[in-house]
Amino acid sequence: MKDASWVITLLFGVLTVGFVVGTIVPRRFPTRRALNVLTRVSLVSVGLGGLLGTWLGAEVLFFRSTPLRLSIWPTPSPAASQGQVVIPFLPLDFYADRLTGLFLLIVGFFTLILAVYSWGWLARDPRRHWVAGAFNFFVLALFLTLLVNGAFWLLLALELVTLASSYLMLYRSEGTRNERVQEAGRVAVRTYLVISHISIAFLLTAFLLLGLRAQTVAAQAPVFSFDTYRHFFRTGAQVPHTGMDSVIFLLLLLGLSIRAGMIPFHFWVPIAHPELPTNTHAMMSAIMLKIPVYLMIRLLLELFPPQAWWWGGILLLLAGGTALLTVFYALVSPDLKRALAYHSAENIGIIMAGLGFALLFQYQTKEGVMFGQLTQLALIAALYHTVNHATFKTLLFMGTGSFERRTGTVVFKELGGLLRLYPWTAVPFLVGALSIVGLPPFNGFVSEWLTLQTIFAGGQALRQVASPALLVLTVVTLLALGAAFALTAVAFVKIVSETLLGPPAAVRSRYRGSWAMHGTMVLLALLCVVLGMAPFLLLPALQRAIQGLTETPSPVHATSMTLMVRLSEQDGLAYHASISLIPTLLLVGTVMLVGGIVWRALARARVSDTVWAGGEPFVPRKMHYSGTAFSFLIWEVMARDPEHIKPDHPLPAYYRVTETRAVPELVNRWYNRLILLTLQTSEWVGNFVQGGDIRRYLIYIFATFLVVLLATLLLRQ
């Protein structure tokens, strides 16, 4: 496919049609039959858009030797623009290299999967056409974010993502009269809009400073085009490093960290995400949170490479803290959707740890070739976990959506016994849980193993170059990630036990699911196993995606039965680690066999009789060992009496884990104090400025006139 312009045109055209059909046309045809037809047309549109995105991503990643470029609104030449009004810094160009191709493939494939899943999930939803139409707009904005090649259009695309997400967050509050649900929806939308625009403000400031830096080198170059940054900053020779570069880095890091849900900005994820329809919740948590990952690689590794060692150090601290803090709050979350939202932020922390090491090692490449190989290893680990997280988190949210449709709730204390009732949903959900925990032979194990090998090999290399500060930073990151891995295992023992095991919960719906929901979940469960047992299928794609970022050979090698990390013996460093799938499979098989034998033996020896409950009636749903008791030793350290914790609106200040104990959300409480202080200050300033005195208003007008007059005189001089 030499000319991909028709694919891009068809991609955006199909998604636009799906959006119009799902959200605008139903106003003219509100009958039930018409809504069913329009919903199906809209879902077909988003599915076709996902298929086209997958095709385009595969084409760019595997079959093109040069990046794809498409100029939609080119910058006119000086000769052609004589006598015309020209906006020189707003050229609209599409650019897709192999890295873009990988993320196009991820977004497109999971869009297609969720479009098929939504065919069953939205079947009885009264607002099905509205969700399907907004889903089209959301996916369109994601594709636009990946393809644009300029700062202005990137910010516009991110604003479209914000608009689509906020629109979908109204799903629960618009369809109910419950005041608590309505208030939760309003808080979610307000929180997400505020946090998104703060992120845009940081990114806009960073791009303005980048434009000024580029203009000092080439006054005629489009200062907001990524090609300009790619040409002048990538080489590092034409633009010398200044202190302004560190300011730009911090602004970019803040803007992207906010959108990724990293600490201390993680609070919006569990507030906003649970208000979404579950099918698009899967898209937002599993896919949309990867857009900042892509932008961080694009901006901080390619367009604006690191100029100091502490750039990667800051990202490592944020990543380790994010993984550790968010998994703790996932452990005490009262419902399944909120817990999975926290786990999304935790996995973003794991991915960002890989990117932090990539930044650190890329800066250290002047110390030896080994750091170039370590950069490759860190990027492969981060991208492998990106693909893995998209896979098992989509699977987990699809299972959550199925449970919600059948039971009417996702609150842990109202769930239980779903493995017996709905095995076609529960077994794939269990596979997703084993994958996110990182147990072999599932996919989460491979990416977490690669992340740990990055830390071990990096620590050995940093020790060789005698860098104590970086070595301490590496150890701290290792401890934080290790604790996060352990807490993830505890959290999912709790989730699986309370959701799938135990006495069956009261089923509120006879809805049995559909082939679309069951089939897509089984497909993703199989994909979790394939990516865990056959990493050689995915590794070549990841290695191709990062070829333009580093020129050193890849240190990761995979065969049909072995995964190996080998750093060549250069600069006095030799590192080798490998894992064979055969012993792993034998170990897992042995454990499963022994566990099955023990379970059968215990089942035969079990004697059923009436349970003695001290003379009280025995209620299995209430009188059993709960997940709260299971995790008691972990959350008790932070537990407080809820009577002594003020709610401090608008953000949730605590999570009640028992009737008498609650765990405070410390970051939310700090933000609540800041919000209340801001509101009080705003009210005071407003009352002072708008006091109702006409004389004060005349002084404002006169002062404004003087400022404008002085500014005009100064500009003329």
KAVENCOR-V594516 format. One record per backbone hydrogen bond with DSSP energy under -0.5 kcal/mol. CO is the residue of the C=O (numbers start at 0). NH is the residue of the N-H. E is the energy in kcal/mol with one decimal. If there is no record, write none. Layout:
co,nh,e
CO,NH,E
CO,NH,E
This chain:
co,nh,e
1,3,-0.6
3,7,-1.9
4,8,-2.6
5,9,-2.5
6,10,-2.5
7,11,-2.4
8,12,-2.2
9,13,-2.8
10,14,-1.9
11,15,-2.0
12,16,-2.3
13,17,-2.3
14,18,-2.0
15,19,-2.4
16,20,-2.8
17,21,-1.8
18,22,-1.8
19,23,-2.0
19,24,-2.2
23,26,-1.4
24,27,-2.0
24,28,-1.2
30,34,-2.4
31,35,-2.0
32,36,-2.0
33,37,-2.8
34,38,-2.4
35,39,-2.0
36,40,-2.4
37,41,-2.4
38,42,-2.5
39,43,-2.5
40,44,-2.1
41,45,-2.2
42,46,-2.3
43,47,-2.7
44,48,-2.5
45,49,-2.3
46,50,-2.2
47,51,-2.6
48,52,-2.5
49,53,-2.3
50,54,-2.4
51,55,-2.9
52,56,-2.6
53,57,-2.6
54,58,-2.4
55,59,-2.4
56,60,-2.5
57,61,-2.6
57,62,-0.6
58,62,-1.5
67,95,-2.3
69,71,-0.7
69,93,-3.5
72,91,-1.7
73,75,-0.5
76,80,-1.5
78,81,-0.9
80,83,-1.9
83,85,-0.7
85,87,-0.7
86,89,-1.3
90,92,-0.8
91,71,-2.3
91,72,-2.3
92,148,-1.7
93,69,-2.3
95,67,-3.1
96,100,-2.5
97,101,-2.0
98,102,-1.7
99,103,-2.8
100,104,-2.2
101,105,-2.0
102,106,-2.7
103,107,-2.8
104,108,-2.5
105,109,-2.1
106,110,-1.8
107,111,-2.2
108,112,-2.2
109,113,-2.4
110,114,-2.1
111,115,-1.9
112,116,-2.3
113,117,-2.5
114,118,-0.9
115,118,-0.6
115,119,-0.6
116,119,-1.2
116,120,-2.3
117,121,-2.5
119,122,-1.0
121,124,-1.1
124,127,-1.5
126,130,-2.1
127,131,-2.3
128,132,-2.3
129,133,-2.3
130,134,-2.1
131,135,-1.5
132,136,-1.6
133,137,-2.4
134,138,-2.3
135,139,-2.4
136,140,-2.1
137,141,-1.7
138,142,-2.4
139,143,-2.3
140,144,-2.1
141,145,-1.6
142,146,-1.6
143,147,-2.0
146,94,-2.9
148,225,-2.1
148,226,-0.5
149,153,-1.7
150,154,-2.4
151,155,-2.1
152,156,-2.4
153,157,-2.5
154,158,-2.0
155,159,-1.9
156,160,-2.1
157,161,-2.2
158,162,-2.5
159,163,-2.6
160,164,-2.5
161,165,-2.7
162,166,-2.1
163,167,-1.9
164,168,-1.6
165,169,-0.5
166,169,-0.9
167,170,-1.7
169,173,-2.4
170,174,-0.8
172,175,-0.8
177,181,-2.4
178,182,-2.5
179,183,-2.3
180,184,-2.1
181,185,-2.3
182,186,-2.6
183,187,-2.2
184,188,-2.3
185,189,-2.6
186,190,-2.7
187,191,-2.5
188,192,-2.6
189,193,-2.5
190,194,-2.6
191,195,-2.3
192,196,-2.2
193,197,-2.0
194,198,-1.9
195,199,-2.3
196,200,-2.2
197,201,-2.0
198,202,-2.4
199,203,-3.0
200,204,-2.2
201,205,-2.2
202,206,-2.5
203,207,-2.3
204,208,-2.2
205,209,-2.3
206,210,-2.6
207,211,-2.1
208,212,-2.2
209,213,-2.5
210,214,-2.4
211,215,-1.3
212,216,-0.5
213,216,-1.1
213,217,-2.6
217,220,-0.9
220,222,-0.7
221,224,-1.5
223,150,-3.2
224,227,-0.6
224,228,-1.3
225,229,-2.9
226,230,-1.9
227,231,-2.4
228,232,-2.4
228,233,-1.1
231,235,-0.5
231,238,-0.5
237,239,-0.6
241,244,-1.2
241,245,-0.6
242,245,-0.5
242,246,-1.2
243,247,-2.4
244,248,-2.5
245,249,-2.4
246,250,-2.2
247,251,-2.6
248,252,-3.0
249,253,-2.5
250,254,-2.6
251,255,-2.4
252,256,-2.5
253,257,-2.1
254,258,-1.3
255,259,-1.7
256,260,-1.0
256,261,-2.2
257,260,-0.7
261,264,-2.6
264,267,-0.7
265,268,-1.5
265,269,-0.6
266,270,-0.7
267,271,-2.9
268,272,-2.2
271,274,-1.2
272,275,-2.0
274,171,-0.9
276,280,-2.5
277,281,-1.9
278,282,-1.0
279,283,-2.5
280,284,-2.8
281,285,-2.2
282,286,-1.5
282,287,-2.2
283,288,-1.2
286,289,-1.8
287,290,-1.5
287,291,-0.5
289,293,-2.3
290,294,-2.6
291,295,-2.4
292,296,-2.1
293,297,-2.7
294,298,-3.1
295,299,-2.1
295,300,-0.5
296,300,-1.2
296,301,-1.1
297,302,-2.7
298,303,-1.8
307,310,-1.1
307,311,-0.5
308,311,-0.6
308,312,-1.2
309,313,-2.4
310,314,-1.4
311,315,-2.1
312,316,-2.1
313,317,-2.4
314,318,-2.4
315,319,-2.8
316,320,-2.3
317,321,-2.4
318,322,-2.5
319,323,-2.1
320,324,-2.6
321,325,-2.0
322,326,-1.2
323,327,-1.1
324,328,-1.6
325,329,-1.8
326,330,-1.5
327,331,-0.9
329,332,-0.7
333,411,-1.8
334,338,-1.9
335,339,-2.3
336,340,-1.9
337,341,-2.1
338,342,-2.1
339,343,-1.6
340,344,-1.6
341,345,-2.1
342,346,-2.3
343,347,-1.8
344,348,-1.7
345,349,-1.4
346,350,-2.3
347,351,-2.9
348,352,-1.5
349,353,-1.3
350,354,-1.8
351,355,-2.8
352,356,-2.2
353,357,-1.9
354,358,-2.5
355,359,-2.3
356,360,-3.0
357,361,-2.4
358,362,-1.8
359,363,-1.3
361,364,-1.0
362,365,-0.7
363,366,-2.7
364,367,-1.3
367,370,-1.0
367,371,-0.5
368,371,-0.9
368,372,-1.5
369,373,-2.1
370,374,-2.0
371,375,-1.7
372,376,-2.4
373,377,-2.6
374,378,-2.3
375,379,-2.6
376,380,-2.3
377,381,-2.3
378,382,-2.8
379,383,-2.6
380,384,-2.1
381,385,-1.7
382,386,-2.3
383,387,-2.6
384,388,-3.0
385,389,-2.0
386,390,-1.7
387,391,-2.8
388,392,-2.2
389,393,-1.2
390,394,-2.0
391,395,-2.3
392,396,-2.3
393,397,-2.3
394,398,-2.3
395,399,-2.2
396,400,-2.6
397,401,-2.0
398,402,-2.5
399,403,-2.5
400,404,-2.1
401,405,-1.7
402,406,-2.7
403,407,-2.0
405,508,-1.1
409,335,-2.9
410,413,-1.5
411,414,-1.8
415,504,-2.3
416,419,-0.7
416,420,-1.3
417,421,-2.9
421,424,-1.0
421,425,-2.9
422,426,-2.4
424,428,-1.7
425,429,-2.4
426,430,-2.0
427,431,-2.3
428,432,-2.1
429,433,-2.4
430,434,-1.9
431,435,-2.4
432,436,-1.6
433,437,-0.9
433,438,-1.9
438,441,-1.9
441,444,-1.1
441,445,-0.7
442,445,-0.5
442,446,-1.4
443,447,-1.9
444,448,-2.3
445,449,-2.3
446,450,-2.1
447,451,-2.2
448,452,-2.3
449,453,-1.9
450,454,-1.8
451,455,-2.7
452,456,-2.7
453,457,-2.3
454,458,-2.6
455,459,-1.9
456,460,-2.1
457,461,-2.8
458,462,-2.0
459,463,-1.3
460,464,-1.4
461,466,-1.5
462,465,-1.0
466,470,-2.0
467,471,-2.6
468,472,-2.1
469,473,-2.1
470,474,-2.1
471,475,-2.5
472,476,-2.2
473,477,-2.3
474,478,-2.5
475,479,-2.4
476,480,-2.7
477,481,-2.6
478,482,-2.4
479,483,-2.1
480,484,-2.7
481,485,-2.0
482,486,-2.6
483,487,-2.2
484,488,-1.7
485,489,-1.9
486,490,-2.9
487,491,-2.2
488,492,-1.7
489,493,-2.0
490,494,-2.4
491,495,-2.5
492,496,-2.1
493,497,-2.4
494,498,-1.9
495,499,-2.4
495,500,-1.3
498,415,-0.7
498,417,-1.5
499,418,-2.0
500,416,-2.5
504,506,-0.5
513,517,-2.6
514,518,-2.9
515,519,-1.6
516,520,-1.7
517,521,-2.4
518,522,-2.2
519,523,-2.2
520,524,-2.2
521,525,-2.4
522,526,-2.0
523,527,-2.1
524,528,-1.5
525,529,-2.6
526,530,-2.7
527,442,-1.0
527,531,-0.9
528,532,-2.2
529,533,-2.7
533,536,-1.8
534,537,-0.8
534,538,-2.5
535,539,-0.6
537,540,-0.6
537,541,-1.8
538,542,-2.7
539,543,-2.1
540,544,-1.9
541,545,-1.2
543,546,-1.1
545,548,-1.3
545,549,-1.1
554,565,-3.0
556,563,-3.4
560,580,-3.2
560,581,-0.5
561,558,-2.9
562,578,-2.5
563,556,-2.9
564,576,-2.4
565,567,-0.5
566,574,-0.9
567,569,-2.3
569,572,-1.9
572,569,-1.0
574,566,-2.6
576,564,-3.5
578,562,-2.6
579,583,-1.1
580,584,-2.9
581,585,-2.5
582,586,-2.6
583,587,-2.6
584,588,-2.9
585,589,-2.5
586,590,-2.5
587,591,-2.5
588,592,-2.5
589,593,-2.9
590,594,-2.6
591,595,-2.4
592,596,-2.3
593,597,-2.6
594,598,-2.4
595,599,-2.4
596,600,-2.4
597,601,-2.6
598,602,-2.4
599,603,-2.1
600,604,-1.7
601,605,-0.7
610,612,-0.6
612,615,-1.4
616,618,-0.5
617,619,-0.6
618,621,-1.2
618,622,-3.0
621,623,-1.1
623,625,-0.5
625,629,-1.8
626,630,-2.0
628,631,-1.2
630,633,-1.3
630,634,-1.9
631,635,-2.2
633,636,-0.6
634,637,-1.1
634,638,-0.8
637,663,-0.8
639,641,-0.5
639,661,-2.4
640,643,-2.0
641,644,-1.1
643,645,-0.6
647,650,-0.6
652,664,-2.5
654,656,-0.6
654,662,-2.7
660,656,-1.2
660,657,-2.0
661,639,-3.2
661,663,-0.6
662,654,-2.4
663,665,-1.1
664,668,-2.0
665,669,-2.0
666,670,-2.3
667,671,-2.6
668,672,-2.0
669,673,-2.0
670,674,-2.9
671,675,-2.9
672,676,-2.4
673,677,-2.4
674,678,-2.7
675,679,-2.5
676,680,-2.5
677,681,-2.8
678,682,-2.5
679,683,-2.2
680,684,-2.8
681,685,-2.7
682,686,-2.4
683,687,-2.1
684,688,-3.1
685,689,-2.6
687,690,-0.6
688,690,-0.7
691,693,-0.6
692,696,-1.4
693,697,-2.0
694,698,-1.7
695,699,-1.9
696,700,-2.0
697,701,-2.4
698,702,-2.7
699,703,-2.5
700,704,-2.2
701,705,-2.1
702,706,-2.3
703,707,-2.4
704,708,-2.3
705,709,-2.7
706,710,-2.4
707,711,-2.2
708,712,-2.2
709,713,-2.4
710,714,-2.2
711,715,-1.9
712,716,-1.7
